[in-house]
Amino acid sequence: MVAIPILAAVGASTGWATGIVLAQAPARRLGAFEFTRIQLVACAAIVSLLCSVLGLWPSVTWEHWPAFVASTVVGIFLGNLAMIECLRLGGPRRTELLLSFKGPLVALMAFVWLGERVSVMDMVGALVVLASVMVTIQFGGDARSESDRLRGSLWRVVLLGLVATACQGLGFLLMKPAMLAGTDPLAASSVRLLGAAFLISCVALWPARVFRSDAEMTPGLLGRVVLPGVIGYVVSSSLLLYAFAHFHAGLAAVFGSLSPVLVLPILWLKDGRPPKPAAVLGAIGAIVGAGIVVLF
């Protein structure tokens, strides 16, 4: 049933929208590398424990190990480092705008690599969703909001966002054959997280200043780092992997990129400022686009 993968992708978007707002403040305090390191190590431990309790390890198709390795290095390690640095400098609205390009990028890669094709109406619906997301983010922000303040060069933010988008999209797409072979989404997330946690822990042994943080770690700060990681790495990633396995990769990526629309009401609750009319119109357009894909 098409609706279930779409709901999974939308659920992933909801999780990322929530997580990226929660992550901004602690990421700015710790720096991109230390923030990502703590998240990966903690989330790898949590999701691995869940897989052990639920008995999901036998579902992993280890013959696809090259895809696991490439997806871990490109999708999680490089992609998330670039995304967190983009978030620190550009804020959640700009970061989500750049991440919304994941849909067309994944669709192009899926066409070239997997030969996936979509119907005309599916393409129309996806374009309506993407255009609505762009309108929402471009015209729905509030420069008065602390969350929307730009730190540093806009070009650096754009470059980091596009690198994060390409890496994350490729990381998910690389996992599709393993998912189709029967690997459970949560187990796939666990393997990727364990690999990324090991890799970033090895890199952290290098005594370079860029890998250190001057912020004092407290239990409260640790919780604020781990919570968005669980939401993003464990819940949202597993949902999107499921959507990739049971739906067209490009369309799944489009519905997994709705977080720019969903992040605005969350920022409204956080900052106390309602979204602009353009943001509301963008949200309505995204719903219409989703309806076109589901109904036609």
Phi, psi and chi 1 to 4 in degrees:
 res  aa     phi    psi   chi1   chi2   chi3   chi4
   1 MET       -  127.3 -173.1  176.8 -179.4      -
   2 VAL   -63.9  -34.6  171.5      -      -      -
   3 ALA   -61.6  -33.5      -      -      -      -
   4 ILE   -67.7  -49.3  -65.0  177.4      -      -
   5 PRO   -60.5  -36.1  -22.7   33.3      -      -
   6 ILE   -65.2  -43.9  -69.1  177.7      -      -
   7 LEU   -62.4  -36.6  -72.8  173.7      -      -
   8 ALA   -63.2  -43.2      -      -      -      -
   9 ALA   -66.2  -40.7      -      -      -      -
  10 VAL   -65.8  -37.9  173.0      -      -      -
  11 GLY   -61.6  -38.6      -      -      -      -
  12 ALA   -62.8  -42.2      -      -      -      -
  13 SER   -61.2  -42.2  -69.0      -      -      -
  14 THR   -61.8  -42.5  -54.8      -      -      -
  15 GLY   -64.2  -43.8      -      -      -      -
  16 TRP   -67.1  -36.7  -83.5  -44.9      -      -
  17 ALA   -62.0  -42.7      -      -      -      -
  18 THR   -67.6  -46.0  -55.4      -      -      -
  19 GLY   -64.6  -38.0      -      -      -      -
  20 ILE   -70.9  -30.9 -156.2  163.5      -      -
  21 VAL   -71.5  -42.0  172.1      -      -      -
  22 LEU   -66.7  -28.2  -66.2  174.2      -      -
  23 ALA   -83.6  -20.1      -      -      -      -
  24 GLN   -58.7  -51.2 -176.0 -178.4   20.9      -
  25 ALA   -64.7  -50.9      -      -      -      -
  26 PRO   -64.9  -30.4   19.6  -31.7      -      -
  27 ALA   -66.3  -37.5      -      -      -      -
  28 ARG   -68.9  -31.1  -77.6  179.8  171.1  173.0
  29 ARG   -74.6  -40.8  -73.8 -172.6   61.5 -177.8
  30 LEU   -93.4  -25.3  -69.8  171.4      -      -
  31 GLY    92.9  155.5      -      -      -      -
  32 ALA   -61.3  -44.3      -      -      -      -
  33 PHE   -68.3  -51.3 -175.3   86.3      -      -
  34 GLU   -65.4  -39.0 -177.3   65.3    5.1      -
  35 PHE   -60.2  -47.5  179.2   86.9      -      -
  36 THR   -65.8  -39.5  -55.9      -      -      -
  37 ARG   -61.1  -48.6 -175.3 -173.1   69.2   82.1
  38 ILE   -62.6  -43.7  -66.3  172.3      -      -
  39 GLN   -60.5  -47.7  -87.9 -159.1  -19.6      -
  40 LEU   -64.8  -44.7  -73.5  175.5      -      -
  41 VAL   -64.3  -46.3  171.5      -      -      -
  42 ALA   -66.1  -45.3      -      -      -      -
  43 CYS   -69.8  -34.4  -67.8      -      -      -
  44 ALA   -62.2  -41.1      -      -      -      -
  45 ALA   -65.7  -43.1      -      -      -      -
  46 ILE   -65.6  -49.6  -68.0  169.8      -      -
  47 VAL   -71.7  -30.5   75.0      -      -      -
  48 SER   -67.1  -38.9  -62.9      -      -      -
  49 LEU   -63.2  -42.1  178.6   61.4      -      -
  50 LEU   -61.5  -43.7  -78.4  173.7      -      -
  51 CYS   -63.5  -36.9  -73.7      -      -      -
  52 SER   -68.2  -43.3  -62.0      -      -      -
  53 VAL   -65.4  -40.5  171.5      -      -      -
  54 LEU   -85.7   -5.8  -62.1  174.3      -      -
  55 GLY    67.3   43.0      -      -      -      -
  56 LEU   -95.0  -10.8  -60.0  178.0      -      -
  57 TRP   -59.7  -37.1  -67.4  115.8      -      -
  58 PRO   -62.4  -16.7  -26.1   36.6      -      -
  59 SER   -76.6  -15.0   72.8      -      -      -
  60 VAL   -69.6  126.2  178.0      -      -      -
  61 THR   -92.5   92.0   51.3      -      -      -
  62 TRP   -68.5  -14.2  -65.4  109.1      -      -
  63 GLU   -66.5  -13.9   59.5  -92.7   26.8      -
  64 HIS   -95.6   25.3  -67.9  -78.0      -      -
  65 TRP   -58.1  -33.8   68.5  -94.8      -      -
  66 PRO   -60.8  -36.1  -23.9   35.9      -      -
  67 ALA   -67.4  -38.8      -      -      -      -
  68 PHE   -61.0  -45.2  -78.3  102.0      -      -
  69 VAL   -63.8  -49.4  172.5      -      -      -
  70 ALA   -63.8  -41.8      -      -      -      -
  71 SER   -64.5  -36.9  177.3      -      -      -
  72 THR   -66.8  -50.2  -63.4      -      -      -
  73 VAL   -68.0  -47.8  174.3      -      -      -
  74 VAL   -79.6  -51.6  175.7      -      -      -
  75 GLY   -73.6  -43.7      -      -      -      -
  76 ILE   -94.5  -55.6  -64.8 -172.6      -      -
  77 PHE   -64.9  -60.6 -176.6   70.7      -      -
  78 LEU   -72.6  -43.6  -62.6  177.9      -      -
  79 GLY   -61.9  -43.7      -      -      -      -
  80 ASN   -77.8  -31.9  -76.9  -78.6      -      -
  81 LEU   -60.9  -45.0  -81.8  175.5      -      -
  82 ALA   -65.0  -39.9      -      -      -      -
  83 MET   -66.1  -43.9 -177.4 -169.3   71.9      -
  84 ILE   -65.8  -39.5  -65.4  -59.2      -      -
  85 GLU   -66.5  -39.1 -174.3   65.0   10.7      -
  86 CYS   -61.9  -41.8 -179.2      -      -      -
  87 LEU   -63.7  -43.2  172.7   63.9      -      -
  88 ARG   -60.7  -41.4  -72.9 -179.3   63.5 -113.1
  89 LEU   -88.7  -36.1  -61.0  176.7      -      -
  90 GLY  -107.3  -14.8      -      -      -      -
  91 GLY    85.4  166.9      -      -      -      -
  92 PRO   -66.1  -34.5   17.1  -27.4      -      -
  93 ARG   -65.9  -48.9 -174.9  178.0   69.4   88.4
  94 ARG   -67.2  -39.3  -65.9 -177.6 -175.6   89.3
  95 THR   -61.0  -44.9  -57.9      -      -      -
  96 GLU   -68.0  -33.8  -68.8  -68.3    1.5      -
  97 LEU   -58.8  -45.9  170.2   60.8      -      -
  98 LEU   -70.0  -36.6  -66.0  163.2      -      -
  99 LEU   -69.9  -19.0  -68.2  177.2      -      -
 100 SER   -68.6  -14.7   67.9      -      -      -
 101 PHE   -76.0   -2.3  -73.9   97.2      -      -
 102 LYS   -60.8  -36.6 -169.4 -176.8  -59.4  177.6
 103 GLY   -57.2  -60.3      -      -      -      -
 104 PRO   -63.7  -33.6   15.8  -28.0      -      -
 105 LEU   -64.5  -45.1  -79.3  174.7      -      -
 106 VAL   -67.2  -39.1  170.0      -      -      -
 107 ALA   -60.1  -42.0      -      -      -      -
 108 LEU   -65.5  -44.2  178.5   60.2      -      -
 109 MET   -65.6  -38.4  -71.0 -173.4  -74.2      -
 110 ALA   -66.5  -35.8      -      -      -      -
 111 PHE   -67.2  -44.5  173.3   74.9      -      -
 112 VAL   -70.6  -44.3  172.7      -      -      -
 113 TRP   -88.7  -44.3 -176.1   38.4      -      -
 114 LEU  -105.0   -7.4  -59.2  175.9      -      -
 115 GLY    70.3   23.5      -      -      -      -
 116 GLU   -74.3  135.8  -75.0 -167.1   -3.4      -
 117 ARG  -125.3  150.2  -60.9  176.5 -176.4  -88.5
 118 VAL  -121.5  157.6  -64.3      -      -      -
 119 SER   -73.2  166.3   69.0      -      -      -
 120 VAL   -61.9  -43.9  173.3      -      -      -
 121 MET   -67.7  -36.3  -68.0  -53.1  -64.4      -
 122 ASP   -62.3  -40.1  -77.7  -16.4      -      -
 123 MET   -66.9  -41.1 -169.2  176.1  -61.6      -
 124 VAL   -61.1  -47.5  169.1      -      -      -
 125 GLY   -60.3  -42.6      -      -      -      -
 126 ALA   -64.1  -39.7      -      -      -      -
 127 LEU   -67.4  -36.7  -70.8  174.5      -      -
 128 VAL   -64.0  -43.1  170.1      -      -      -
 129 VAL   -61.4  -48.4  170.9      -      -      -
 130 LEU   -63.2  -43.5 -176.4   60.9      -      -
 131 ALA   -63.0  -38.5      -      -      -      -
 132 SER   -66.2  -39.4  -59.2      -      -      -
 133 VAL   -62.6  -44.3  168.1      -      -      -
 134 MET   -61.3  -44.4  -58.0  -81.5  -68.4      -
 135 VAL   -62.6  -44.1  168.3      -      -      -
 136 THR   -59.1  -46.3  -61.0      -      -      -
 137 ILE   -75.9  -41.5  -65.5  -58.2      -      -
 138 GLN   -67.8  -40.1 -176.2   61.8   32.7      -
 139 PHE  -112.6    0.3  -58.2  106.2      -      -
 140 GLY  -102.1    1.5      -      -      -      -
 141 GLY   -81.3  173.7      -      -      -      -
 142 ASP  -136.8  107.7 -171.0  -17.7      -      -
 143 ALA   -64.3  -18.7      -      -      -      -
 144 ARG   -75.9  -17.2  -61.5  171.3  -61.9  167.9
 145 SER   -73.9  136.1  170.3      -      -      -
 146 GLU   -61.6  -33.6  171.4   62.8   22.0      -
 147 SER   -66.0  -23.4  -60.9      -      -      -
 148 ASP   -97.5    2.4 -151.5   38.4      -      -
 149 ARG   -73.6  133.3 -173.4  158.2   63.7   92.2
 150 LEU   -85.6  133.2  178.7   65.9      -      -
 151 ARG  -119.5  115.3  -60.9 -173.1  178.2 -171.3
 152 GLY    91.5 -163.7      -      -      -      -
 153 SER   -77.3  134.7  167.0      -      -      -
 154 LEU   -65.0  -37.7  177.8   60.9      -      -
 155 TRP   -63.3  -35.9  -72.8  108.2      -      -
 156 ARG   -66.2  -40.1 -174.8  179.9 -180.0 -173.2
 157 VAL   -61.8  -45.2  170.3      -      -      -
 158 VAL   -62.2  -45.3  170.9      -      -      -
 159 LEU   -62.3  -46.0  178.3   60.8      -      -
 160 LEU   -62.0  -41.1  -73.4  166.1      -      -
 161 GLY   -64.9  -41.5      -      -      -      -
 162 LEU   -69.4  -37.6  -67.7  177.4      -      -
 163 VAL   -62.6  -45.3  168.4      -      -      -
 164 ALA   -60.8  -42.7      -      -      -      -
 165 THR   -62.6  -48.5  -60.3      -      -      -
 166 ALA   -64.5  -43.1      -      -      -      -
 167 CYS   -66.7  -45.8  -72.0      -      -      -
 168 GLN   -66.1  -42.6  -70.4 -177.0    1.5      -
 169 GLY   -60.8  -45.5      -      -      -      -
 170 LEU   -65.2  -38.3  179.4   58.5      -      -
 171 GLY   -59.9  -42.1      -      -      -      -
 172 PHE   -71.0  -41.3  -80.1  110.1      -      -
 173 LEU   -63.8  -37.8 -173.4   60.8      -      -
 174 LEU   -60.5  -24.5  -73.7  168.2      -      -
 175 MET   -84.9  -10.0  -69.8  -58.9  -60.8      -
 176 LYS   -59.1  -46.4 -179.5  155.4 -172.0  172.5
 177 PRO   -58.4  -39.8  -26.0   36.1      -      -
 178 ALA   -66.3  -37.2      -      -      -      -
 179 MET   -68.0  -41.8  -58.5  -63.4  -61.4      -
 180 LEU   -64.9  -26.4  -70.1  173.6      -      -
 181 ALA   -79.0   -3.6      -      -      -      -
 182 GLY   115.0    1.3      -      -      -      -
 183 THR   -65.7  129.8  -58.8      -      -      -
 184 ASP   -67.3  140.0 -177.4   85.6      -      -
 185 PRO   -57.1  -40.5  -26.0   34.2      -      -
 186 LEU   -68.3  -38.6 -166.3   61.2      -      -
 187 ALA   -65.9  -39.2      -      -      -      -
 188 ALA   -62.7  -42.5      -      -      -      -
 189 SER   -61.5  -39.4  -65.4      -      -      -
 190 SER   -64.6  -45.2 -177.7      -      -      -
 191 VAL   -61.4  -44.6  173.3      -      -      -
 192 ARG   -63.0  -43.4  -64.2  170.5   80.4 -132.0
 193 LEU   -67.1  -40.8  -76.4  170.1      -      -
 194 LEU   -61.7  -43.5  -76.0  169.5      -      -
 195 GLY   -64.0  -43.2      -      -      -      -
 196 ALA   -68.2  -38.3      -      -      -      -
 197 ALA   -64.2  -41.5      -      -      -      -
 198 PHE   -63.4  -44.0  174.5   76.4      -      -
 199 LEU   -64.8  -46.8 -179.8   59.0      -      -
 200 ILE   -70.9  -28.1 -158.3  168.7      -      -
 201 SER   -68.9  -37.2  -63.7      -      -      -
 202 CYS   -66.2  -42.8  -69.2      -      -      -
 203 VAL   -63.4  -36.4  173.5      -      -      -
 204 ALA   -64.9  -17.7      -      -      -      -
 205 LEU   -70.6  -19.8  -64.1  175.5      -      -
 206 TRP   -70.9  120.4 -174.2   12.4      -      -
 207 PRO   -78.6   58.7   31.0  -35.2      -      -
 208 ALA  -101.6  148.1      -      -      -      -
 209 ARG   -62.3  -33.1 -179.0   67.9 -174.2   86.0
 210 VAL   -64.7  -21.7   70.2      -      -      -
 211 PHE   -95.7   11.6  -59.5  140.9      -      -
 212 ARG  -116.6  152.9  -61.5  -70.0  176.0  -94.6
 213 SER  -125.7  140.0  173.0      -      -      -
 214 ASP   -88.7   -8.9  -65.5  -32.2      -      -
 215 ALA   -70.9  139.6      -      -      -      -
 216 GLU   -80.6  126.6 -179.9 -176.8   -4.3      -
 217 MET   -80.5  126.4  180.0   55.8   66.3      -
 218 THR  -122.6  161.5   63.9      -      -      -
 219 PRO   -56.9  -38.0  -26.8   35.1      -      -
 220 GLY   -65.5  -43.4      -      -      -      -
 221 LEU   -66.5  -38.7  179.7   56.9      -      -
 222 LEU   -60.3  -43.5  179.1   61.9      -      -
 223 GLY   -63.3  -37.7      -      -      -      -
 224 ARG   -71.9  -20.7  -67.4  169.6   65.2 -165.0
 225 VAL   -83.2  -44.2  173.1      -      -      -
 226 VAL   -73.3  -39.0  173.6      -      -      -
 227 LEU   -57.1  -53.1  177.5   58.9      -      -
 228 PRO   -64.6  -25.6   20.0  -31.3      -      -
 229 GLY   -66.4  -43.8      -      -      -      -
 230 VAL   -62.5  -43.6  171.3      -      -      -
 231 ILE   -61.9  -44.2  -65.2  172.2      -      -
 232 GLY   -81.8  -55.0      -      -      -      -
 233 TYR   -72.0  -38.9  -70.8  124.9      -      -
 234 VAL   -89.2  -58.1 -179.2      -      -      -
 235 VAL   -76.9  -58.9  179.6      -      -      -
 236 SER   -65.3  -43.3  -67.1      -      -      -
 237 SER   -62.5  -40.7  -67.7      -      -      -
 238 SER   -64.9  -40.7  -62.1      -      -      -
 239 LEU   -64.3  -41.7  -73.2  172.8      -      -
 240 LEU   -71.8  -35.0 -168.0   57.7      -      -
 241 LEU   -61.0  -40.2  -77.4  171.2      -      -
 242 TYR   -61.8  -44.5  174.9   85.9      -      -
 243 ALA   -64.0  -39.8      -      -      -      -
 244 PHE   -62.2  -38.7  -94.6   60.5      -      -
 245 ALA   -72.5  -27.8      -      -      -      -
 246 HIS  -116.1   13.4  -63.8   86.5      -      -
 247 PHE  -152.4  168.5 -162.0   39.4      -      -
 248 HIS   -59.6  131.2  -65.5  -70.8      -      -
 249 ALA   -59.7  -43.4      -      -      -      -
 250 GLY   -62.7  -44.4      -      -      -      -
 251 LEU   -67.5  -39.0  -65.3  176.0      -      -
 252 ALA   -61.0  -39.3      -      -      -      -
 253 ALA   -66.4  -36.0      -      -      -      -
 254 VAL   -63.1  -48.7  167.5      -      -      -
 255 PHE   -70.7  -23.9  -73.7  103.9      -      -
 256 GLY   -80.1   -0.7      -      -      -      -
 257 SER  -110.0   18.8  -59.0      -      -      -
 258 LEU   -79.3   -3.5  -74.3  175.2      -      -
 259 SER   -58.4  -29.4   45.6      -      -      -
 260 PRO   -60.0  -34.6  -25.9   35.6      -      -
 261 VAL   -72.3  -43.8  174.1      -      -      -
 262 LEU   -74.3  -22.3  -60.7  170.7      -      -
 263 VAL   -72.1  -24.1   79.1      -      -      -
 264 LEU   -67.6  -46.1  -68.1  174.2      -      -
 265 PRO   -65.1  -28.3   18.1  -30.3      -      -
 266 ILE   -68.5  -41.8  -63.4  171.9      -      -
 267 LEU   -66.0  -31.8  -72.3  174.9      -      -
 268 TRP   -60.7  -47.1 -179.7    8.9      -      -
 269 LEU   -64.3  -37.4  -67.4  173.9      -      -
 270 LYS   -74.1  -46.7  177.1  178.1  177.5  -70.5
 271 ASP   -99.0  -11.8  -64.4  -31.1      -      -
 272 GLY    79.2   16.5      -      -      -      -
 273 ARG  -119.3  124.7  -65.3 -170.6  177.9   94.4
 274 PRO   -68.1  153.7   25.5  -33.6      -      -
 275 PRO   -67.0  154.1   23.4  -32.3      -      -
 276 LYS   -73.9  161.8  -64.8  179.7  179.4  179.0
 277 PRO   -53.8  -36.8  -27.0   34.6      -      -
 278 ALA   -61.2  -35.9      -      -      -      -
 279 ALA   -67.0  -38.9      -      -      -      -
 280 VAL   -65.5  -43.4  177.0      -      -      -
 281 LEU   -62.4  -39.4  -70.5  175.0      -      -
 282 GLY   -63.1  -40.6      -      -      -      -
 283 ALA   -63.8  -42.3      -      -      -      -
 284 ILE   -62.8  -42.0  -66.4  172.7      -      -
 285 GLY   -62.0  -38.6      -      -      -      -
 286 ALA   -63.9  -38.8      -      -      -      -
 287 ILE   -65.8  -41.7  -66.3  171.4      -      -
 288 VAL   -62.1  -44.6  170.3      -      -      -
 289 GLY   -61.1  -40.9      -      -      -      -
 290 ALA   -63.5  -38.9      -      -      -      -
 291 GLY   -63.9  -36.6      -      -      -      -
 292 ILE   -62.8  -43.6  -68.8  173.2      -      -
 293 VAL   -64.9  -44.7  174.8      -      -      -
 294 VAL   -69.6  -42.7  173.2      -      -      -
 295 LEU   -85.6  -25.1  -63.3  176.4      -      -
 296 PHE  -114.9      -  -62.3   96.7      -      -
